[in-house]
Amino acid sequence: MRSYREFASVYDRLMEEMPYAEWLIFARRCFEKYGMPKSVVDLGCGTGNISIPLAKSGFEVFGIDLSSDMLAIARSKWDEPPSSIGTGGGAGSIRWLQQDMRDWDLPRPVDAVISFCDCLNYLTEPEDVVSTLRQTYAGLAPGGLFVFDVHAPRTLEKYAEEQPFVYDEKDVAYLWTSEYDAEDRIIRHDLTFFVRDESAGGAASGLYRRFTESHAQRAYDPEWIAERLKAAGFELLHRSADFEWDAPSEDSERLFYVARKPK
């Protein structure tokens, strides 16, 4: 069985090398180019690794995620001393909200929405992507920005070709296998974790908790995404890839979209 609570407890450890700083730089570049927001929704915020630095930079942030366990960790990190959670001299704020990205809702519109770390790929039904785009359009103020990334189709193929993946440290290890459905462009990730049980005496006990996780992602045709953005009412401002500002190529792995709700 999947244990979201246990997965949330090791998430940050396993995601240490994710390019959070690059996502923040990309978001800042978009804001500087198309209009600096005051309020920002981080859609699929996880444990707050992007939300918290944004708030520390002075933004009013709404961190939205479906997982209560991820949000609990995010809240605990936000309550830590400032030196341990980010830098910046702003007087920002965060509200953590457990909501589904397909029908998220706030009392008032916001100036920008970001959704990084391929959150939209976790929506494996096209109508769910459409619902998310429509709801995001509805939640933005006129002129508001929507900035997000997705895995390119080729990226999921590479995962399947390169698996299995193994992580082995003294206190945590995992075995990660993947199965790819080329027709539907859906990949299923199955992970088995072994985490040292500190409650049973830590390293001296030699005991580890075993739990499993399964995740599915779907890659969508880049043009289909662009068309769905326009159908939702957005103006598509820019497309790029891999944290750069250049147009995507056949070798691109992570696709970025910048869209705006017309004024």
C-alpha positions in Angstrom: 0.0 0.0 0.0 1.1 3.6 -0.6 1.9 5.6 2.5 1.7 9.3 1.6 2.7 10.3 5.2 5.9 8.2 5.0 6.7 9.4 1.5 6.3 13.1 2.6 8.7 12.4 5.5 11.5 11.5 3.1 10.5 13.7 0.1 12.9 16.6 0.8 15.8 14.2 1.4 15.3 12.5 -2.0 14.7 15.8 -3.8 17.8 17.6 -2.6 19.2 17.9 -6.1 16.1 19.2 -7.7 16.7 22.6 -9.4 14.5 24.7 -7.1 16.8 27.7 -7.5 16.5 27.6 -11.3 12.7 27.5 -11.0 12.8 30.6 -8.8 15.1 32.4 -11.3 12.8 31.5 -14.2 9.7 32.7 -12.3 11.5 36.0 -11.4 12.5 36.5 -15.0 8.9 36.1 -16.1 7.7 38.5 -13.5 10.3 41.1 -14.5 9.5 40.8 -18.1 5.7 40.6 -18.0 4.7 42.3 -14.7 5.8 41.9 -11.1 3.0 40.4 -9.0 2.1 40.9 -5.4 0.2 37.7 -4.8 1.3 34.3 -6.1 -0.3 30.9 -6.0 2.1 28.0 -6.0 0.0 25.2 -7.4 1.2 21.8 -6.3 3.5 23.4 -3.7 4.6 20.1 -2.1 6.8 20.8 1.0 7.2 24.5 0.2 10.6 24.5 -1.5 9.5 27.2 -3.9 6.7 28.9 -1.8 8.9 29.7 1.1 11.7 31.5 -0.8 9.0 33.5 -2.7 7.4 34.6 0.6 10.9 35.4 2.0 11.3 37.7 -1.1 8.2 39.6 -0.1 5.4 38.0 -2.1 2.0 37.1 -0.7 2.0 33.4 -1.4 -0.8 30.8 -1.4 0.7 27.3 -1.3 -1.8 24.8 -2.6 -1.4 21.0 -2.5 -3.6 18.0 -2.3 -1.4 16.2 0.3 -2.0 17.2 3.9 1.2 15.5 4.8 3.3 17.6 2.4 1.6 20.7 3.7 2.3 19.8 7.3 6.0 19.6 6.5 5.8 22.9 4.6 4.2 24.6 7.6 6.9 23.2 9.9 9.6 24.6 7.6 7.9 28.0 7.5 7.9 28.1 11.3 11.7 27.5 11.5 14.1 30.4 12.0 14.4 32.5 8.8 18.1 31.7 8.4 17.2 28.0 7.8 14.5 28.5 5.2 15.6 31.1 2.8 16.9 34.6 2.3 15.4 37.9 1.3 14.4 41.1 3.0 10.8 41.2 2.1 7.8 41.0 4.5 6.0 38.3 2.6 3.4 35.8 3.8 2.1 32.3 3.1 -1.2 30.6 3.5 -1.1 26.8 3.1 -4.3 25.3 1.6 -5.2 21.7 1.0 -7.0 21.8 -2.4 -7.2 19.9 -5.6 -5.5 21.8 -8.5 -8.4 21.0 -10.7 -10.8 23.1 -8.7 -8.7 25.3 -6.4 -10.4 28.5 -5.3 -9.5 31.6 -3.3 -11.7 34.4 -2.0 -10.1 36.9 -4.4 -8.1 36.8 -7.6 -4.3 36.6 -7.6 -1.7 38.3 -9.7 0.2 35.1 -10.7 0.1 31.4 -10.6 3.1 29.1 -10.9 3.1 25.3 -11.1 6.6 23.8 -11.4 8.2 20.4 -11.0 5.9 18.8 -13.7 2.8 19.0 -11.5 0.4 19.0 -14.5 1.9 15.7 -15.8 0.4 14.0 -12.7 -3.0 14.7 -14.3 -3.4 11.6 -16.4 -6.8 12.5 -17.9 -6.9 15.3 -20.5 -10.1 16.7 -19.1 -8.4 17.2 -15.7 -5.7 19.3 -17.4 -8.5 21.3 -19.1 -10.2 21.8 -15.7 -7.0 23.0 -14.1 -6.4 25.5 -16.9 -9.9 26.8 -16.7 -9.8 27.1 -12.9 -6.5 28.9 -13.0 -7.9 31.3 -15.5 -10.8 32.0 -13.2 -8.5 32.5 -10.2 -6.3 35.1 -11.9 -6.9 38.8 -11.9 -7.0 40.4 -15.4 -3.4 40.7 -16.6 -2.3 37.9 -14.3 0.4 35.4 -15.3 0.4 31.6 -15.4 3.8 30.1 -15.5 4.3 26.3 -15.5 6.4 23.4 -16.8 5.7 19.9 -18.0 7.8 16.9 -19.0 8.2 16.6 -22.7 7.0 13.3 -24.1 10.6 12.2 -24.8 11.4 12.6 -21.1 9.0 9.9 -20.0 10.4 7.6 -22.7 13.9 8.2 -21.3 12.8 7.3 -17.8 11.5 4.0 -19.0 14.7 3.3 -21.0 17.0 4.2 -18.1 15.2 2.5 -15.3 15.6 0.9 -12.8 17.0 3.6 -10.5 18.6 2.9 -7.1 19.4 5.2 -4.1 21.3 3.7 -1.3 22.4 5.6 1.8 22.8 4.5 5.4 19.5 5.7 6.6 17.3 5.6 3.5 17.3 3.6 0.2 14.9 3.0 -2.6 14.4 0.9 -5.7 12.5 2.7 -8.5 11.1 0.9 -11.6 9.1 2.4 -14.4 6.7 1.0 -17.0 5.7 3.1 -20.0 2.6 3.0 -22.1 3.7 4.5 -25.4 0.2 4.7 -26.9 -1.2 6.8 -24.1 2.2 8.4 -23.1 1.6 7.3 -19.5 4.4 6.2 -17.2 3.9 4.4 -13.9 6.6 4.7 -11.3 6.8 2.1 -8.6 9.1 2.8 -5.7 10.0 0.6 -2.7 11.6 2.5 0.2 13.6 1.4 3.2 13.9 4.0 5.9 15.9 3.5 9.1 13.5 3.2 12.1 14.8 5.7 14.6 12.1 4.8 17.0 13.5 1.3 17.3 17.0 2.4 18.3 18.3 4.0 15.2 21.4 2.7 13.5 22.2 0.4 16.4 19.0 -1.6 15.8 19.6 -2.2 12.2 15.8 -2.1 11.6 14.3 -0.3 8.6 10.7 0.5 7.7 9.7 -0.7 4.2 6.9 1.1 2.3 5.9 1.5 -1.3 4.7 4.3 -3.5 3.2 4.3 -7.0 2.9 7.4 -9.2 1.7 7.9 -12.7 2.4 10.7 -15.1 1.2 11.5 -18.6 3.0 13.5 -21.3 0.9 15.7 -23.5 1.6 17.0 -27.0 3.1 20.5 -26.6 0.7 21.9 -29.3 -2.3 20.4 -27.5 -1.3 22.2 -24.3 -0.9 25.5 -26.2 -4.3 25.0 -27.8 -6.0 24.2 -24.5 -4.5 27.4 -22.9 -5.9 29.5 -25.7 -9.3 27.7 -25.4 -9.4 28.5 -21.7 -9.0 32.2 -22.6 -5.2 32.7 -22.0 -2.9 34.6 -24.2 0.2 32.5 -24.8 3.2 34.8 -24.3 6.2 32.5 -24.5 7.3 28.9 -24.8 10.8 27.7 -23.9 12.6 24.7 -22.4 15.0 23.5 -19.8 15.1 26.8 -17.8 16.3 28.7 -20.8 14.5 31.4 -22.8 15.1 29.7 -26.2 12.3 27.9 -28.1 12.0 24.1 -27.4 13.7 21.6 -29.6 13.3 17.8 -30.2 15.9 17.3 -27.5 14.2 19.4 -24.8 13.2 17.6 -21.6 11.2 20.1 -19.6 8.9 22.5 -21.4 7.9 25.9 -20.0 4.8 27.9 -20.8 4.1 31.5 -19.9 0.5 32.7 -20.4 -1.5 35.7 -19.4 -5.2 36.4 -18.7 -6.1 39.4 -20.9 -6.9 42.6 -19.1 
